Amino acid sequence: MADVAVVRADVLAWFDVHARDLPWRAPDRTPWGVLVSEVMLQQTPVVRVEPAWRAWLERWPTPGDLAAAPTSDVLRAWDRLGYPRRALRLQECARTVVERHGGVLPDDEATLLALPGVGPYTAAAVRAFAFGRRSVVLDTNVRRVLARLVAGEALPAPAQTAAETRLAAAWVPDDDATAARWSAASMELGALVCTARSPRCDACPVADRCRWLAAGRPGDLHAHRRRTQAWTGTDRQARGRVMALLRDALGPVPHDAVAAVWPDATQLARCLDALVADGLVARDDAPGDAPDPDAATYRLPH
């Protein structure tokens, strides 16, 4: 392996030329806008996030704006980004920023971690990308780049390890500005070149120093531990059908209309109960001592 500083410099030079022009990287970005982008980008591709992010920030440019918004509007605006609990947590985060920090997003990693819905990755990413500070930003893309480049493995282990975190920290430069650029550059390299399924090794700026490539691109050592998440027929699909119906509705939706979106009544009942428990759906029972589930109506929470 070549000197770490030389490899980093080559990746940074590549990034200067090939970085995507994304709005949350623009000079006029706000820390809040960066946080919103990080939450939206969790398990959702950039092509779907970018228009949603622009519309969201135009409507709610500050934590105070989102904190004051009706929850039903927030869920409708989230639309089909998936995992709508992220929208609820983002609004809860906005309210906490207003209540505890005067509407100003903090730059301290520990304080960021104390916000609702902000985990270690998001806190590190916001510190780096919003405030230009040194942190260890370790997402799937960075993990894959380091696994191939340094460890010579096709893909990292399914669960992040302490050893990975130590390795990533050792690769982050000491000064804030370069550290933040390295975090963005290594992530971009993983997203555009060192991809999971079809890596473009011919376009990689450090291919000649990649241990995985030098070893002949061996297969995934951890393949037996990975699970492919199904979609058709799952509770996630059923929940998504219900949320789509309620987002488009002008008022409360009767039970029979909700039941029409999914063929398995038992599964649908379970999903409705879970959506209500998660705070994503409100259920209004008909008056009476023994409410009839078939007479209930459903709507987005206010």
Secondary structure, 3 states (H helix, E strand, C coil): CCCHHHHHHHHHHHHHHHCCCCHHHCCCCCHHHHHHHHHHCCCCCHHHHHHHHHHHHHHCCCHHHHHCCCHHHHHHHHCCCCCCHHHHHHHHHHHHHHHHHCCCCCCCHHHHHCCCCCCHHHHHHHHHHCCCCCCCCCCHHHHHHHHHHHHCCCCCCCCCCHHHHHHHHHHCCCCHHHHHHHHHHHHHHHHHCCCCCCCCHHHCCCHHHCHHHHCCCCCCCCHHHCCCCCCCCCHHHHHHHHHHHHHHCCCCEEHHHHHCCCCCHHHHHHHHHHHHHCCCCEEECCCCCCCCHHHCEEECCC
